[in-house]
Amino acid sequence: MPEGRLDVPGGSVWYRRLGEGDATPVLMLHGGPGAGSDYIAPFGEALAADRPVVLWDQLGCGRSDAPDDPSLWTLDRFVAEVDAVRDGLGLEHMHLLGQSWGGWLAIEYMCRRPEGIVALVLASTSASIPQFMAEARTLAAGVQ
């Protein structure tokens, strides 16, 4: 399982490649922000039976650098991080899978840079942050 580090805007991130072959690879965007990719690794390992899969810990998560610079935590920078991972690993054509926060990031990425994305898979995410916040407030009010 090849793994390594890549430079991205703001620091260095850890990645791991799973699987082999000529099938179109999958780039997996984990949830959080703050969580690493460990929890989605079993799903990536299952997908790797059929195609290459790339997992990585986004900046500030898991085995990646955790800089103490609040200016880095913007959607624009995270989109640039996806670009840096794609460029660093030569992922010109790929499937993009986003889970939770990774789904929001995947949606934003597709709105800005859909070139080379063969398919988008969204898992346990929301397409509307305002709707998500309204539902979260409703749930929180019921807990009191």
N, C-alpha and C positions, 0 to 999 in steps of 0.2 A: 504494500500500500504506500505509494509515494506520497510524501508529505513535505511541506516546507513552509517558507515565509515569503510574502510579497510586500513590497513597499506600496502604500496607498497614501492619499492625502491625509496627513496627520500622524502617520506612524507605520507600523508593520503588522501584517495580519498572518495568522496561521491558516493553512489549508491542507486538505487531504483529498487525493484522487482515489476513487474506488472503481473497480471493473476495468474492462478492456474492450477492444473491438472497434468496429467502424460505425456503429449506430450513433445517431446524434446524441451528444452528451446532455446531461441534466445539471444545471447549476441550482443548488438549493440555498434559499435565503431563510435563515432561522428567525424565530421570534425573539422577543425582548421588547425594546432593546435592553440589553443586560444579560440575557441568556446566551449560552454558547450553542454550538451545533450538536453537542453530545446527544440530546434527546431525539433528534431527527436522524442520527446516524444509523439506527437499525432499519429505518425506511430506505435510506440511501444504499445500505448494504443489500437490501432485497432488490432494489432497482438495478444495482450493479451486476446482477446475474445476466442482464440483457444489454447493458450499455455502460459507457463511462459516466460516473457521477462525481461531482465536485462539491465538497462541503467546505465551508470556512467559517471561522469565528470572526464576526464583524469587529471593527475597531472598538475597544472598550469591553470586549466579551471574551470569555474562555481563555484560550492560550494566546490571544492577540494582545498587542500593546494596549495599555489603559491610561492614556494621557489625561492629565488633570487640566484640561482646557475646554471650558464650556462653549467656546466658539466653534468647536468641532462638531457639536451635536445638532446638525441641521440636515434637513432632507436633501438639500443640494449636495452636501459633502458625502452623504451615504450613496447617492446616485453616482457621484464621481468614484466612490469606492468600488461599486459594481463594475464600472468601466475599467478601473485599474486591475481588478481580478480577471475580468474577461481578457484584457490586453496581455496581462502577465502570463496567462495560461493558454493563450491562443484560441479562445472560445468564440470564433466568428459566427458559427451556426450552432444553436443550442435550444434546448427546452429550458424554461425558467419556472421554478417552483418556489412559491413564497408561502410561508406558514405564519399566521398571526401578524406581528409587526412586519415580518418578511413579506407578507402578502401586500401590505400597504406600500412597502418599498418596491415590490414588483410592479404594482399598478402604476406608481409614479414613474418607474423606469420605462415601462411600456408607453406611457404618454410622451416621454421625451426622446427615447432612443430605441424604437422597436426593431431596428435593422438587425437581421440575423437571428431574431427570436422566432423559432419554428412553432412553438406552442407555449401557452401560459397556463400554469396550474395554480389555483389559489386554494389554500386549505385553512379552515378555521380562522377566517379573516373577515373583514367588512370592507365594502366598497365605499362606505361613507363614514368619515370620521365624525361629522356632526351627529349622525344617527347613532353611531357607537357611543358617543359621549352622553347623549340623551338616555340611551338604554342603561348605561353604567350608572348614571344618576338615579334612575328609577330603581335599579337593583340596590344601590347603596341606601336609598331612602327606606326600602323595605326591611333592611337589616337592623335599623335603629330600634 
